[in-house]
Amino acid sequence: MAPEPPGGDLQGIRRVLVADDSTLQRRILTSSLKRWGFDVVEAASGTEAMALCEEALPDLVLSDWMMPGMDGLEFCTAFRALCGDKHYGYFILLTSKHEKDEVARGLETGADDFLTKPFDASELRARIRAGGRLVSMQKQLSAQNAVVQETLSELQTVYDALDKDIANARKIQEALIPEKSRKFGKSRVSLLLKPCGHVGGDMVGMFSPGHDMVGFYGIDVSGHGITSAMMTARVGGYLSPTHLDQNVAMHRRMERFYAMHPPEVLAQHLNDRFTTDSGVEEYFTMAYAVVDQTSGLLRAVQAGHPHPLVLRVDGRREFLGAGGVPIGLLPGVPFESFETVLSPGDRVLFYSDGFTEAVTQYGAMLEEEGLIRLVDACKPAAFGTEFLDDLYWHLRQELGPGTQPDDDVSAVLYEFNG
């Protein structure tokens, strides 16, 4: 007679191991199991059963409790250890024990079910059907986990490559700021750049064509991440401190030296370039100043960037500028510059909204009043990069212990000494 095909609930079970020291009991079980369409192997002891498991793990184990040498509980413990997390086999103990404490001992060992002797074929089939549902679900879960693990592995590979690219991008971005502080005659420009991620959308810089003229700027590209960082690299290339022939803030005079465009002209040049580029959707704010160090005259443009702060030598604090439209946002908009005269000892601070829009540990934005508080908290004798580092340290204290800024933080400090 042809074997009966396993029912739908038995589909998770194919290979069955019968372990019993009774030859008659094994034959009775094996006969029914083969008739139902299972692949059956037999073992006369727990030791022999473990050897068969090491060759091929079964989906179902029917094991007598009482066997010489390794009994059913010891076999169950060894079987579970052999399977580990890679396989799940349904384990049914065959026993004549009825005591609850003995049943509990078997469950704690790792058995899934019990079949009390004597049993009939219909009860055995029902128990196997219950185990089949569990084994089937376990196999489906294992297959899904394998897909998840494979996907995670692929994602990890992509992430590692992306992380390496981002690390290289950070090095390129850092290369755009070859020096954090530079003296121009008796005066000095110092820079601070603290991205909130691997790369940032802020950029600061300085340059000079000589002849006692100095230019410095701070920009903040909309958004965060790689796209913003690419924009900063592009803008940084337009304002190169080393290749003045590529710096759009400069123009040649009489083919002998470079002169600086007025700040509003630079802003217009940059705005024209970025608004006519159909592939660029980002825009950026900018504060840019040109200082004539012979007279102390500062001319600046504020294109949506926070108001520049002048720290007068006599202790006064002055915010300059009237706002303005960010660069690359609207075509054809006019830009206006403003002026102030610096005295020896005056300092000019450009800063990004990573300062003024930082949310303190008390839930309020720092704003301009808070920035003044940070400035006043800095060491009186701190100048240059030491002042900027001190300013950033006080900002971190305002955020609260262990709190990282959620936006890029940048600043430029110009110290005029005549």
Secondary structure, 3 states (H helix, E strand, C coil): CCCCCCCHHHCCCCEEEEECCCHHHHHHHHHHHHHCCCEEEEECCHHHHHHHHHHCCCCEEEEECCCCCCCHHHHHHHHHHHHCCCCCCEEEEEECCCCHHHHHHHHHHCCCEEEECCCCHHHHHHHHHHHHHHHHHHHHHHHHHHHHHHHHHHHHHHHHHHHHHHHHHHHHHHHCCCCCEEEECCEEEEEEEECCCCCCCEEEEEEEEECCEEEEEEEEECCCHHHHHHHHHHHHHHCCCCCHHHCCCEEEECCCEEEECCHHHHHHHHHHHHHCCCCCCCCEEEEEEEEECCCCEEEEEEEECCCCEEECCCCCEEECCCCCCCECCCCCCCCCEEEEECCCCCEEEEECHHHHCCECCCCCECHHHHHHHHHHHCCCCCCHHHHHHHHHHHHHHHHCCCCCCCCCEEEEEEECCC
